[in-house]
Amino acid sequence: MRRGTQEGSAGTGRAGAGDELRWAAAGLAVGLGIGAGGALLTRRTADRREAGPPQGLIDL
């Protein structure tokens, strides 16, 4: 190997377009899943009967 040459970890220099698209789709799916889960968790917490600030904070 000559000094000064840079190659990717697989030795090809660049990932194929299919790999990039697959990673982008996976990242989008994970992001949407986390976002939807967070929204559902927030709504579930807000729908509780005792929703609101803790009583100790109101007494201050």
N, C-alpha and C positions, 0 to 999 in steps of 0.2 A: 504494500500500500504506500502510495506517495504521501509525503507530508503536505499539509495544506488543503487536502481534499476533505470535504465534509459530505457524509452520507447519512441517511436516516437510520433508525435503529434496525430496520430490516434490510438495509443495504440498497433500497430502491431509490431513496432520495425524496420520494413524495408518495403519499397514500393515493390510491385510486379514487375517482369521483364516487364510485359506489360505496366505498368505505366512509367517505365524508358524509354522504347522504344518509347512510345507516346511523352514524353517530348523531347527526342532526335530528333525525326522527326519534331516536331513543331519548335524546335530551329533551325534546319537546314533549314527549309522552310523560317523562318523569316530572317535568315542570308543571304540566297540566294536572297530573295526579296529586302533586303536593299542594298546588293551589286549591283544587277542589276539596281536598281533605281538610285544609286549613279553614276554608269557608264553612264547611259542614260542622267542624268542631266549634267555630265561633258561634254559629247559629244555635247549635245544641246548648252551648253554655248560656247564651242569652235567653233561651226558652225555659231555663230552669225556673222553678217557683221562687227561689231565693236569689234570683239574679240581682246584681247591683253591687255597690261597693260593700266591703265588710262593715259590720255595725261599729266596730272600733274606730273606724275612720270618721264616721258620722258624729260620734260623741266628742271628737276633738273640737 
